[in-house]
Amino acid sequence: MTELAHLKFYATQEHPCSYLPTEQATTLFLDPSQPMDVAVYAKLSEVGFRRSGDHLYRPHCQNCSACIPARLPAALFNPDRQQRRIIKRNADLAVTAARPAFSEEYYALYSRYIEQRHADGDMYPPNREQFSTFLVRDLEFSYFYEFRLNGQLLAVAVTDLLPSGLSAVYTFYDPDHERRSLGRYAILWQIAETARLGLHCVYLGYWIKNCRKMNYKTQYRPIELFVNQCWTILT
């Protein structure tokens, strides 16, 4: 197994931050020539790295530490009243695992989601190449979890299965089913699936206190935050 100390990393030039408009960001990437090995990926997840397409990355900003890695310990999770309602509301959905692939069905759902929910983000406007590069990667540990109602695709949770848990890469869903809270339900389902598999946690990516779009992550308790090179439970 490759030791982390022997891995090569590259930092980008400063660029506008996607989450805090007043900040400049720098990103640290694992050498792209390094094979996407699940053991290396798992070790890097333990120190706050994430996957985007074929790349493993972590914020590496000189003057800002707002991006805090977050994960949910599945065995300790106890849904609150609102979360129990969301679970009950979506009990009629069937969830199946599929291998990452491009399909017009997936892309149509993704496109509608970006256009209606993230028209102010850096993934707008959506296109097929962007969708494929970002999410459709031929990796043995990656899955598209399909959420369907009587065969109709309502949501897809792109998820990586790691030795210690599930890494929630990205979820896109039908914006016309707002009452179902499909984004939140996808996280609740992944927590339950992690517990069913006997794994430790769901890696949620980065929590940013002053970013409204990231505030939802601390609604799941307890949550672990990676602060000062240590995972600490926030109850």
Long-range contacts (C-beta under 8 A, 24 or more apart in sequence): 1-39, 1-40, 2-34, 2-37, 2-39, 2-40, 4-40, 4-43, 4-44, 4-47, 7-31, 7-34, 7-40, 8-34, 11-60, 17-61, 17-64, 18-121, 18-122, 19-66, 19-67, 19-208, 19-211, 19-213, 19-214, 20-64, 20-66, 20-208, 20-210, 20-211, 23-61, 23-63, 23-64, 23-66, 24-61, 24-63, 25-59, 25-61, 25-64, 26-59, 26-60, 26-61, 26-62, 27-57, 27-58, 27-59, 27-60, 28-57, 28-58, 28-59, 28-60, 29-55, 29-56, 29-57, 30-55, 30-56, 30-57, 36-139, 38-140, 38-141, 38-162, 38-163, 39-163, 41-141, 41-160, 41-162, 42-162, 42-163, 42-164, 45-162, 45-164, 45-167, 45-203, 46-164, 47-226, 47-229, 48-226, 50-167, 50-169, 50-203, 50-205, 50-206, 51-160, 51-167, 51-169, 52-134, 52-169, 53-133, 53-134, 53-135, 53-137, 54-137, 59-206, 66-208, 66-209, 66-210, 66-211, 67-206, 67-207, 67-208, 68-206, 68-207, 68-208, 68-209, 68-225, 68-226, 68-227, 69-203, 69-205, 69-206, 69-207, 69-225, 69-226, 70-203, 70-204, 70-205, 70-206, 70-207, 70-217, 70-218, 70-223, 70-224, 70-225, 70-226, 71-165, 71-201, 71-202, 71-203, 71-204, 71-223, 71-224, 71-226, 71-231, 72-187, 72-191, 72-201, 72-202, 72-204, 72-220, 72-222, 72-223, 72-224, 73-200, 73-201, 73-222, 73-224, 73-233, 74-165, 74-191, 74-192, 74-194, 74-195, 74-199, 74-200, 74-201, 74-202, 75-195, 75-200, 76-222, 76-233, 77-191, 77-195, 77-220, 77-221, 77-222, 78-221, 79-188, 80-221, 83-184, 83-188, 83-219, 83-220, 86-180, 86-181, 86-184, 86-185, 86-188, 87-185, 87-188, 89-179, 89-180, 89-181, 89-185, 90-147, 90-180, 90-182, 90-185, 92-149, 93-147, 93-148, 93-149, 93-154, 93-185, 94-147, 94-148, 94-149, 95-145, 95-146, 95-147, 95-148, 95-189, 96-145, 96-146, 96-148, 97-143, 97-144, 97-145, 97-146, 98-143, 98-144, 98-145, 98-146, 99-143, 99-144, 100-135, 100-136, 100-137, 100-138, 100-139, 100-142, 100-143, 100-144, 100-158, 101-136, 101-144, 102-128, 102-131, 102-132, 102-136, 105-153, 106-131, 106-144, 106-153, 106-156, 107-131, 109-153, 109-155, 109-156, 109-172, 109-173, 109-174, 110-135, 110-156, 110-172, 112-174, 112-175, 113-172, 113-173, 113-174, 113-175, 114-172, 116-175, 117-175, 134-170, 135-169, 135-170, 142-169, 145-186, 145-189, 145-190, 147-173, 147-182, 147-185, 147-186, 147-189, 154-180, 154-182, 155-182, 155-183, 155-185, 155-186, 157-186, 157-189, 157-190, 159-190, 162-199, 162-203, 163-199, 164-199, 164-200, 164-201, 165-194, 165-199, 165-200, 165-201, 165-202, 165-203, 166-190, 166-193, 166-194, 166-197, 166-199, 166-201, 166-202, 166-203, 167-202, 167-203, 168-202, 168-203, 168-204, 168-205, 183-216, 184-216, 184-219, 187-220, 191-220
